[in-house]
Amino acid sequence: MSELSRRAFLVASAATMYGPVQAQQRTLDITELAKKAATEGEVTYYASTNPVLSQRLVDLFAKSYPGIKVNIVRLASGPLARRFASEAEAGNVVADILQMGDLLAIEEGIAKNWFAPIDDLPSHQSWPAAYKDKHSALVSLFPHTITYNTNLVKGADVPKGWQDVLQEKWRGKILMADPRNSPTLMEWCAMMHDTYGADYLKRLGALKPRIVASTLPGTQLAAAGEAAFVLPNLRMVSYSLIEKGAPLDDITPAPNSGLESILAISAKAKHPNAARLFSNFIMTRAGQEVLSKETAASPLGNIPGALVLPKDFHRAKIKDAIARGPQLMQLLGLE
């Protein structure tokens, strides 16, 4: 059984996330919570988000709560989920807060009682109902992008949509993270199939895209001029390189789905009050402005500097995409 199939099986019986929210509990007093958090003095934050933005978020939090140190552990969503699951299974949880783009891992954690309820947090109670449940909140949306090297792709060659890259001149010049390792990328393949038919994946596969472990090394290779495109990608991945002057840019085509970054608190957090205080801060408008800047859309909407979702954006259907994985990969030439 593949890793994606195993994880789909594990969560098959979990409750659907982000359905109707039960009646709210009492609302925590943030002033009292801050006092309790200060006695703990620190919080460990597992995050798969852009490390530059995570650090800016922590720096802003420190201005309001200078007595609480935030320890950031940054990994990609897959390794981060496996690390947390290993800790939870062993009964030795290091993470106080988990924020990552692996919906199935969050569902699994909820089913196994690894996460504490957070519906008494003031920011959670005012959070849009479509983006929360009792134990978690979707705090960032990262639409899929096409990243291109601006030295190699110019003028009329700059794509406007997904189909524009399907040209013979781009044979061997496209980088693609392996969708067999990523539910989000598998969902993108399903979206392409549903939008353009089987022909899209066949034509893309015929161009012999270079398959890389993840979008980060792929984007670094594109910045070095070893490819014209990375697709699908995320602005979160390209942003740091672009800030440093790399010859890269992105477009955000429609239709679109993307990565969903979800926040939860460990049921066995060593610093539960600090975890709740920092989680509440992440869901404030100030926290969202820092976390979303130039890289993500916020569920709150109207956040300065945040991305605007394409009109034809839909929530990812991860389980459906995983079930269709073998057919999709056959079309793409990855079996």
N, C-alpha and C positions, 0 to 999 in steps of 0.2 A: 504493500500500500504506500503510495507516495505521501510526502509530508503534507501537501495540500489536502489530499483525500483524508488523511488521518485527522487533521484538524477539523475538517468539515464534519466528520463522523462524531468527533468529541462534542461538538456544539449543536448537533442536530436536534437534541431535545431541549436546548436552552430557550428561554422565553424570548420572543421577538423584542429587539431593543427599540427604544424611542417610539413606543406605542403610547397609549393613554397613560398619563402619570397619575399615580394614586394621590389621595389627599395629602397635602403638605403637612409635615411635622411642624413643631414649633421652630421659630427662627432663632438661630444663635445670636447672642450679643457679641459683636465683633470686638468691642473694647475688652470684655472679659476674656474672650478667646485669645486676644493678643497678650494679655497678662500671663495666661497659662502657657502660651507658646514661648514667651520669653524665658520662662523657667526651664524649658527644654533646650533652648539655645541653638538648635540646628534642625535641619530637615534634609533628607536625601531625596533627590529629584531625578528619577529615571526618565530620560527624554530622547525621542528620536528626531526632534526638530532641529533646524539649523542652529549650530552651536553659537553663532554670533548673536542670533536673536534670543536664544535661551539666556545668554549671559547678560544681554541688555535688560531682559525681563527681571533677572535676579538683581541687577544693579538698581533698577527702579524700585523693586520690593524693599531693598535694603535702606532706601531713603525714608520709607515710611516705618520700617521695623528694623532699625539698625542692630538690635541685639540678637538677631536670628541669622545664622549662617546657612546658606543653601549650598549643599554639595551636589554638583551636577554630575551625573553619570550618563554619557552620551554614546548611544549605539544606534545602528539602524533598527527598524521595527522588529524584523525577524529575530536577530540575536538578542535584542532586548527582551522580547517576549519569552524566549527560551531561558534566558537568565532568570527572569522573575519566576517563571514556572518551576525551575529547579529549586529556587529558594523556597517557594511556597510548599512544594512537595516535601522538602527536607525540614520544614518548620523553622527555617532560619532566614527570615525575610530581612533584607537590607533596605529595600526601597520603601520609602514612606508614600511617595506619589509616583504614579506611572502615567506618562503621556506618550502615546504612540499611535501609529497608523495601522494597527492590526485589529480589525473588528472581531475576527474569530477568536483571537487570544483574549480579548476583553469579555466576550460572551462566555468563553470557557471559564474564565476567572469568576464571573458572576455565578455561573452554575455550580462552581465548587466552593462558593462562599469565601473567596480570596479577597474580596473588596468590601469596604465598609459603606453603609448608606451615606450619601452626601446631600440629601434633599432638605436638610435643615440649614444649609448655608444660604445666606441672603442672596448672593449672586446666582446660585443655582435656582432658587425659587423664582427669580425674575428672568431666568434664561428661557429662550424660546422653547415651547413644549416639544416641537418637532426634533429638537437636538439634545434631548436629555432623557434619562430614566432615573430611578431611585439611586443607583450606584455609580452613575457615570454621566459625563457630559461631552458632547462633541464640541471642541473648542476652536478648531481651525479646519478650513476646507482648502485643499490644494488642487486646483484644476490641472488636468494634463496639459502639457505644452509640447511644442516642437522647438528644440534648441538648435540653433544653427551657428556655424562659424562665419562671422561677418567678412572675413578675408576671402572665403571660398564661395559664399552664397551672397550675390549682390543683385540689386535692381529687380528685374522681372523674375529672377530665380527665387527670390524670397517667397516662401510659400504663404498662401492665405488660408489653406485648409489641408486636411489630412491627405487628400488625393493628390495634391500638388507635388509630393515627394516621389510619386510612383513614376519616375522617368528613368529611362535607360542610362542617362548620363550620371545618375547617382548610384549605379551598381557598385557595390563594395564600399560605398562612402557613407553608409548609414550605420549607426551604432544603436543597439537595442539591448536593454537589460533583459535577462532571461525570464520570460513570463512564467516558466515552470516553477520558479522560486518565489513568486510574488502574487498573492491573490489580487492585488490592485491592478497589476499589469495584465493578468489573465482577464480581468473584467474589461480592461480596455480592448483587448482582442475581441471579446464578445460584443462590445459596443460597435466596433468596426464591422463585424460580421452582420449585426442586426441592421446597421445603417446602409452599408454598401454591398452586402451580400458576400458570399464565399470568395468572390473574385478579388476583393481587396487583400485579404491575407495571402492568397495565392500569388498575386503580383508582388506584394512586399517580400515574400519568401524568395521569389525568383530573382530579386535584386541582391540576394545574398548578404543581408545585413550581418554585421559582425556582432555576435552575441557576447555580452560582457556580464560579469557577476552582478553588478548593480549600476544604477545611473550615475553614482558619484565618480567611479573611475572612467565611465564612459564620457562624462562631461569633461573630465580632465584631459582625456585623449582628444576630444573635439577642440578644446581650447588650444592644444598643442598642434593643431592642424592635421591630425590623423584621420579625421572624418568631417564630412560636411554637416551631418545632422545627428542628433540624439532624439529618438522618439520611442514611446512617449516619455516625456521628462516632467520635471516639476521646477517651478521658479525657485522653490526653496533650495534646490540643489545647485542651480546655476548662479544664484544671487551672489554668493560670496566671491566666486571667480570673476563675475562681471564687475563687482565693486573694486576688485584689485586690478582691473584694466584688461581682463582677458577679452579676446575678440569674439564675444558671444552675444547673442540676443535670443529672445523667445517670442513666439506667437502663441496665442491661446485659441485654438480653433473651436468651432462648433460643428457637430454636437460635442458634448464634453461630460465627463464624470471626473473622478479623481480620488486622491487620498484623503481620508478623514482622520484627523488627529483627535484621539479620545482621551479624556482625563479620568482617572480613578485613584482612590486612596486605598492603600493596603489595610486589610482588616487587622493585621498584626503589626501595624506601623509602630516603630520604636518612639516616634515623635508625633503622636496623633494630633495634638493641638496645633503644632507648627505646620503639619501637613494640611490641616483644614484651613488655616489662615492663608497659607500660600495658594491653595487651590481656589479659595474664594477670590483672592487677588487676581489670579489668572483670568477669571471670568468678569472682572470689572472692565469698564471701558478703557481705563488707563492701561491695564494689563493687555487687553486685546490690541490696543494701538501698537504696542511694542512687539507683541508676538506675531502680528499680521503684517507688519511693515514690509511692503514690496514683495511679499512671498505668498500670502494666503488671503483668503476671504474669511471674514468673521461672521458667525451666525447672528451677531447683533446687528450687522448691517451699518452702513453710514459711519464706518471707522476711518478716520484720516489715514491715508497711506496704504490701506488694505487693497487687495485686488478686488475687482468686480467680476463676478461669475458671468460667463457667457449666458445668453438668454436660453439657449438649449442645453442647460446643465441639468443632469439628473443624478440622484443618489446612486451609489454603486450597488450592484446586485451580486455580491461576492459569492454566495453559495451557488447561485445559478451558474455563474461563470466557471466555478470549479467543477461542477458536474459536467459541463460541456468541454472541459479542458482537453481531453484526448482528441476530440474532433477538431477543435480550434488549432491545436499544435500540429496536427496532420496537415491541415491546410497551409500552415506557415512553414512547413518542412522541418519541424522540430518534434521528433518522435522519440 
